[in-house]
Amino acid sequence: MRNHALETVSIVTLGCSKNTVDSEVLVRQIQANNLAYTNDPKDADTVIVNTCGFICEAKEESIRTILEAGALKKQGVIKKLLVMGCLTERYRQELEATLPEVDAFFGTTDLDAILATLGVNLKRELLGERSLSTPSHFAYLKISEGCDNPCSFCAIPLMRGGHRSRPMEEIIHEAEFLARSGVREIIIIAQDTTYYGLDLYGERRLSSLLQAVANIDGIDWVRLLYAYPAQFPLDVLHVVREHPNVVPYLDLPLQHVSDQVLISMRRGISGRRTRELLRQIRDEVPGIILRTTLIVGYPSETDEAFRELVEFVRESRFERLGVFTYSREDGTSAALLGDPVPAEVKAERREEIMGIQQDISRQFNESLVGSKLPVLIDRAENGVFVGRTPFDAPEVDNEVYLTAEDTLELNPGSLVLARISDATEYDLRGYVQ
């Protein structure tokens, strides 16, 4: 039931983990200002939609969610509707003209203004504190905002601005807060994590930051996502190899390998250098798990360029891989190239690569059968415990389904050693004794 003595707020968060962090910061401020918070928009006085504007599907989902909340307002279920985030940053004028049911729009850095609209003030002493929406044993840690890379297909700089590193002491303060809150796994994120520190300190400081976070008491795993391949700081590999709390896992979004596509994408790296970097990483950190994402159907992707990408996937044998079909985004340099690859061809190319990856993933998972692996428990389902190995990030990678002896007390956040007994393309099964 709604508490009528307090203004009750609900936030609907769409998009990536960076948006998740923004919403968690806002919820902490809401609660600290003695406003009530609910996860159910139907129980709220004010609903805030934190939008994504990355690709067409994400924009459509954001609009659909705003309209659903607008319907609640028209029905008198909620009193006020606010919209924030990337879609607003990019299309504020268009949204204001077409969505009169929204009371106010805010960009990606308007925390003060959102709170003022709710009738409260920003509590600066609480910056670095968050109310987690993830399971309480893992959290995303955003180390910078924006991006300076000139990728032709990407609209993120239009929505998030240029790269701005957070001071290291501020990040460590937040990580210590998370550890005190019971977080056992910290997942380092940014638009480009490898750029960290260049603007503040005149050099890349990601390796120092990784080590400092891993040294915090209570943190068992530190995981690195969104590592841009061009000018990758190789000193990071030493930290991954030598520090037991930094899991041997690296998310390295490559997007493509054909030189003609990479040049048009303005990725700042060649196919040859990409292959060299992958060899360096695997040589420096034996057994490291590599995740990448690719884009198929980019305007300059010929059949020949796609066949090169297919062979690259076969030879590189990424343990984890995802594929996006190209989305033409207004305001990007690639938008000038049109969208000549038909949608059905994009879909066929995606399916071909994912079919190859399915076999690679199955073979890798089968190689783990019989081994013992650490598993962080995420949840319980009908007597089965579901978790992840160090090889897997939440929401995008494999899961492990475990059974345990009746005498064992396993809860979300438990870190156990499990024997792997079976494997499929994307999941493992095992038991804990």
C-alpha positions in Angstrom: 0.0 0.0 0.0 1.2 3.5 -0.7 2.3 5.6 2.2 0.2 8.8 1.8 2.3 10.6 4.5 5.3 10.7 2.2 5.9 11.5 -1.5 6.5 8.0 -3.0 8.9 7.7 -6.0 9.6 4.9 -8.4 12.3 4.7 -11.0 12.1 2.5 -14.1 15.7 2.0 -15.4 16.3 1.0 -19.0 19.5 0.4 -20.9 23.0 -0.4 -19.7 24.8 -0.8 -16.4 25.8 2.8 -16.5 22.2 3.8 -16.3 21.7 1.3 -13.4 24.4 3.1 -11.4 22.8 6.5 -12.1 19.5 5.3 -10.9 21.0 3.7 -7.7 22.7 7.1 -6.9 19.3 8.8 -7.3 17.5 6.3 -5.1 20.0 6.8 -2.3 19.4 10.6 -2.5 15.6 10.1 -2.5 15.7 7.9 0.6 18.1 10.2 2.4 15.7 13.1 1.8 12.9 11.1 3.6 11.0 10.4 0.5 9.5 6.9 0.1 10.7 4.7 -2.7 9.0 1.7 -4.3 10.0 -0.6 -7.2 6.4 -0.7 -8.4 5.4 2.3 -10.5 1.7 1.7 -9.7 2.4 2.3 -6.0 4.1 5.7 -6.6 3.1 9.3 -6.7 6.0 10.2 -9.1 7.5 7.8 -11.7 10.9 8.6 -13.2 11.9 6.8 -16.4 15.6 6.5 -16.9 15.9 6.1 -20.7 18.3 4.6 -23.1 19.0 6.1 -26.6 21.7 3.8 -27.8 20.1 1.9 -30.8 16.7 1.8 -32.4 15.4 -1.0 -30.3 16.5 0.7 -27.1 14.9 4.0 -28.1 11.6 2.2 -29.0 11.6 0.5 -25.6 12.2 3.9 -23.9 9.3 5.5 -25.7 7.0 2.5 -25.0 7.9 2.7 -21.3 7.2 6.4 -21.1 3.8 5.9 -22.8 2.9 3.2 -20.3 3.8 5.5 -17.4 1.8 8.3 -19.1 -1.2 6.0 -19.2 -0.9 5.5 -15.5 -0.9 9.3 -15.1 -4.0 9.7 -17.2 -5.8 7.1 -15.2 -4.9 8.9 -12.0 -2.7 6.1 -10.7 0.3 8.4 -10.5 0.5 12.2 -10.2 3.8 13.1 -11.9 5.9 11.7 -14.7 9.6 12.6 -15.1 11.9 11.4 -17.8 15.7 11.4 -17.6 18.8 9.8 -19.2 20.3 9.3 -22.7 17.2 9.6 -24.8 16.3 13.0 -23.3 19.9 14.2 -23.7 19.7 13.5 -27.4 16.1 14.3 -28.3 14.8 16.7 -25.6 13.1 19.1 -28.0 11.3 16.3 -30.0 10.2 14.6 -26.8 8.9 17.8 -25.2 6.9 18.4 -28.4 5.4 14.9 -28.6 4.9 13.8 -25.0 2.9 16.4 -23.2 2.0 13.9 -20.4 5.6 14.2 -19.2 6.0 16.9 -16.5 9.7 17.4 -17.0 12.7 16.1 -18.9 16.3 15.8 -17.6 19.6 14.8 -19.2 22.3 12.4 -18.0 23.9 14.8 -15.5 20.9 16.6 -14.0 20.8 15.0 -10.5 20.5 18.3 -8.7 17.6 19.4 -11.0 15.7 16.1 -10.6 15.9 16.3 -6.8 14.8 20.0 -6.9 11.7 18.9 -8.9 11.0 16.4 -6.1 11.2 19.2 -3.6 14.5 18.1 -2.0 18.2 19.0 -2.2 21.3 17.1 -3.2 23.1 15.7 -0.2 26.7 16.0 -1.4 28.0 14.2 1.7 26.3 11.1 0.3 27.9 11.2 -3.1 29.6 7.8 -3.6 26.7 6.0 -1.8 24.1 4.1 -3.6 21.0 2.0 -3.0 21.8 -1.2 -5.0 19.2 -2.5 -7.4 21.5 -5.5 -8.3 21.7 -8.5 -5.9 23.5 -7.2 -2.9 26.7 -9.2 -3.4 27.7 -7.6 -6.7 27.8 -4.0 -8.0 28.8 -2.0 -11.0 31.5 0.7 -10.3 31.5 3.5 -12.9 35.0 5.1 -13.1 34.3 7.7 -15.7 31.6 9.4 -17.8 31.4 10.1 -21.5 33.8 9.0 -24.3 36.5 10.7 -26.5 36.7 7.9 -29.1 35.5 8.9 -32.5 33.7 5.7 -33.5 31.6 6.5 -36.6 28.6 4.4 -35.6 28.2 5.4 -31.9 26.0 8.2 -30.5 27.2 7.9 -26.9 29.4 11.1 -27.1 26.2 12.9 -28.3 24.4 11.7 -25.1 27.1 11.4 -22.5 29.7 14.0 -23.7 33.5 13.7 -23.7 35.5 11.5 -21.4 35.7 12.6 -17.8 37.6 10.4 -15.3 36.5 10.4 -11.7 39.2 11.1 -9.2 40.7 7.8 -7.9 40.1 8.7 -4.3 36.4 9.2 -5.0 36.2 5.8 -6.7 37.9 4.1 -3.9 35.6 5.8 -1.4 32.6 4.4 -3.3 34.2 0.9 -3.6 34.8 0.9 0.2 31.2 1.8 0.8 30.1 -1.0 -1.5 32.3 -3.5 0.4 30.9 -2.4 3.8 27.4 -2.9 2.3 28.2 -6.6 1.6 29.3 -6.4 -2.0 31.8 -9.2 -2.9 32.2 -8.6 -6.7 32.9 -5.2 -8.2 32.4 -4.8 -11.9 34.4 -1.9 -13.4 32.5 0.0 -16.1 32.7 3.1 -18.2 32.1 4.0 -21.8 35.9 3.2 -22.2 37.6 1.9 -19.1 41.1 1.9 -20.7 41.1 5.7 -21.1 40.8 6.1 -17.3 43.1 8.8 -15.9 44.4 10.2 -19.1 42.4 13.5 -18.7 43.1 13.8 -14.9 46.6 12.5 -14.5 48.1 12.8 -18.0 48.5 9.0 -18.2 46.3 5.9 -18.1 45.8 4.8 -14.5 43.5 1.8 -15.0 46.1 -0.7 -13.6 46.6 1.3 -10.4 42.9 1.6 -10.0 42.3 -2.1 -10.4 44.9 -2.9 -7.9 43.5 -0.4 -5.3 40.0 -1.8 -5.7 41.1 -5.4 -5.4 43.0 -4.6 -2.2 39.8 -3.4 -0.4 38.8 -5.8 2.4 35.7 -7.9 1.6 36.1 -7.7 -2.2 36.6 -11.2 -3.6 36.3 -10.5 -7.3 37.0 -7.5 -9.5 35.9 -7.7 -13.1 36.8 -5.4 -16.0 34.3 -4.5 -18.8 34.3 -2.2 -21.8 38.1 -2.2 -22.5 38.7 -0.3 -25.7 41.2 -2.2 -27.9 43.1 0.8 -29.5 46.0 1.8 -27.3 45.1 -0.8 -24.7 47.3 -0.3 -21.6 49.2 -3.6 -21.4 50.2 -3.0 -17.7 46.6 -4.0 -16.9 47.5 -7.5 -17.8 50.2 -7.7 -15.1 47.5 -6.8 -12.5 45.1 -9.4 -13.9 47.8 -12.1 -13.9 49.3 -11.3 -10.5 46.4 -10.2 -8.3 44.2 -13.1 -7.1 41.1 -10.8 -6.6 41.1 -9.6 -10.2 39.4 -12.4 -12.2 41.0 -13.6 -15.4 38.3 -12.1 -17.6 38.4 -9.2 -20.1 35.6 -7.6 -22.0 37.2 -6.2 -25.2 34.6 -4.9 -27.7 36.3 -5.2 -31.1 33.3 -4.6 -33.4 35.1 -5.9 -36.5 38.4 -7.1 -38.0 38.3 -6.1 -41.6 40.6 -3.1 -42.3 38.1 -1.4 -44.6 35.4 -1.6 -42.0 37.6 -0.6 -39.1 38.9 2.4 -41.0 35.3 3.5 -41.8 34.3 2.8 -38.2 37.2 5.1 -37.1 38.3 2.5 -34.5 42.0 3.5 -34.4 43.2 -0.1 -34.8 43.9 -2.5 -37.7 43.0 -6.1 -38.1 46.6 -7.1 -37.8 47.1 -5.1 -34.6 43.8 -6.6 -33.3 45.2 -10.1 -33.8 48.5 -9.1 -32.2 46.8 -7.7 -29.1 44.7 -10.9 -28.6 47.9 -12.9 -28.8 49.6 -10.6 -26.3 46.7 -10.9 -23.9 46.5 -14.7 -24.0 50.3 -14.9 -23.7 50.5 -12.6 -20.7 47.5 -14.1 -18.9 47.3 -17.8 -19.6 43.7 -19.1 -19.3 42.1 -15.6 -19.5 38.5 -15.6 -20.6 37.9 -13.1 -23.5 34.5 -11.6 -24.2 33.9 -9.4 -27.3 31.1 -7.8 -29.2 30.8 -7.4 -33.0 28.7 -5.4 -35.4 27.5 -6.9 -38.6 25.8 -5.1 -41.5 27.9 -1.9 -41.2 27.5 0.1 -44.4 31.0 -0.7 -45.8 30.8 -4.4 -44.8 31.0 -6.3 -48.1 30.5 -10.0 -48.4 34.3 -10.4 -48.4 34.7 -8.3 -45.2 32.0 -10.4 -43.5 33.8 -13.6 -44.5 37.0 -12.3 -43.0 35.1 -11.6 -39.8 33.7 -15.2 -39.8 37.2 -16.6 -40.1 38.4 -14.4 -37.4 35.7 -15.7 -35.0 36.7 -19.3 -35.9 40.4 -18.7 -35.3 40.1 -16.4 -32.2 37.8 -18.7 -30.3 36.4 -16.1 -27.9 35.0 -17.8 -24.8 32.2 -15.2 -24.7 30.8 -13.3 -27.7 27.8 -11.2 -28.7 26.7 -9.7 -32.1 24.8 -6.6 -32.8 23.3 -5.7 -36.2 24.2 -2.2 -37.4 21.8 0.5 -36.3 22.0 3.8 -38.3 22.0 6.6 -35.7 21.2 10.2 -36.4 24.1 12.6 -35.8 26.9 10.0 -36.2 29.4 10.2 -39.1 28.3 6.7 -40.3 24.8 8.0 -40.8 26.0 9.8 -43.9 26.8 6.4 -45.4 23.2 5.4 -45.4 22.1 1.9 -44.5 22.7 -0.2 -47.6 22.8 -3.7 -46.1 19.3 -5.1 -46.0 17.9 -6.1 -42.6 17.5 -9.7 -43.6 21.1 -9.9 -44.6 22.2 -8.4 -41.3 20.1 -11.0 -39.5 21.6 -13.8 -41.5 25.1 -12.6 -40.8 24.4 -12.4 -37.1 22.9 -15.9 -37.0 25.9 -17.3 -38.9 28.4 -15.9 -36.4 26.3 -16.9 -33.4 26.0 -20.4 -34.7 29.8 -20.7 -34.9 30.1 -19.2 -31.5 27.6 -21.7 -30.1 29.9 -24.5 -31.0 32.9 -22.7 -29.6 31.1 -22.0 -26.3 29.9 -25.6 -26.1 33.4 -27.0 -26.6 34.8 -24.7 -24.0 32.1 -25.5 -21.5 32.6 -29.2 -22.1 36.3 -28.8 -21.3 35.3 -27.7 -17.8 33.4 -30.9 -17.0 35.2 -32.7 -14.1 37.0 -29.6 -12.8 36.4 -27.6 -9.6 35.6 -24.0 -10.0 34.7 -21.1 -7.6 31.1 -20.1 -8.0 29.4 -17.0 -6.7 25.7 -17.8 -5.9 23.3 -15.3 -7.4 19.9 -16.8 -6.5 18.0 -20.0 -5.6 15.4 -21.5 -7.9 13.3 -24.5 -6.7 16.0 -26.0 -4.7 18.7 -25.3 -7.3 21.4 -22.7 -6.7 22.2 -20.5 -9.7 25.6 -18.7 -9.8 28.5 -17.7 -11.9 32.2 -18.7 -12.3 35.0 -16.1 -12.5 34.6 -16.6 -16.3 31.1 -15.0 -16.4 29.8 -11.5 -15.9 26.2 -11.1 -14.7 23.3 -10.7 -17.2 25.4 -11.4 -20.4 27.3 -14.6 -19.7 26.8 -18.2 -18.7 25.3 -19.4 -15.4 26.0 -22.5 -13.3 23.2 -24.6 -11.8 24.2 -26.3 -8.6 22.8 -28.8 -6.2 24.2 -29.1 -2.7 24.0 -31.4 0.3 21.1 -30.7 2.6 23.4 -29.7 5.4 24.9 -26.9 3.3 23.6 -23.3 3.8 23.9 -21.5 0.5 22.6 -18.0 0.0 23.0 -15.3 -2.6 26.5 -14.0 -2.1 27.9 -17.4 -1.0 31.3 -18.2 -2.7 31.7 -21.9 -3.0 33.9 -24.5 -4.8 31.8 -26.6 -7.1 32.5 -29.7 -9.2 31.3 -29.3 -12.8 29.3 -32.3 -13.9 27.7 -31.3 -17.2 27.7 -28.6 -19.8 25.5 -27.1 -22.5 26.3 -24.4 -25.0 25.7 -21.6 -22.5 25.4 -23.1 -19.1 27.1 -25.5 -16.6 25.7 -27.9 -14.0 27.5 -29.1 -11.0 27.3 -29.8 -7.3 28.7 -28.7 -4.0 29.7 -31.2 -1.3 
